[in-house]
Amino acid sequence: MANSERTIEDRLREEYFDLLPDVRRVLDELEADVRHCLVPISIRLDKYEKLVVTSRIKECESALDSVRRRQESPIFDRGQPVAVI
């Protein structure tokens, strides 16, 4: 394999990190929207109650592992397209 030839995993990692800033922006927007929608509920909570809104972005290697598990074999088949989740 020549140095200029990249694996499918390398291409998926590159795509992940290219998309990461947009994913973070969307995550922040969704959290803000959810918190805004919960304002009517949260103002009626008792002192000891609270609403916790949490979110996460799947780590790159965890996302790759997830794609691998969905493949028929544990390695990527270069002949078949890979669905990015």
C-alpha positions, 0 to 999 in steps of 0.5 A, a space after each residue: 500500500 502506497 503512503 498516499 493511499 488511505 484506508 476507509 477508516 482514515 477517510 471516515 476519521 477525516 470526515 468525522 473531524 470535518 463535520 465536528 464543528 457543525 455537529 457541535 453547533 447543532 448540539 448547542 442549538 438543540 440544547 438551547 431549544 430544549 431548555 427554552 421549551 422547558 422553561 414553563 415546566 421548570 418555573 413550576 418545579 419545587 425547590 428540590 426539583 430540577 430538570 437536567 438537559 445533557 447531550 453528547 457527541 459520540 467520539 470518533 473511535 466509538 463511531 468507527 466501532 459502531 460502523 464496524 459492528 454493523 458490517 458483516 465482517 469486523 474489517 471494512 470491505 473496500 468494495 462496498 460503500 460504508 454508511 456514516 452514522 
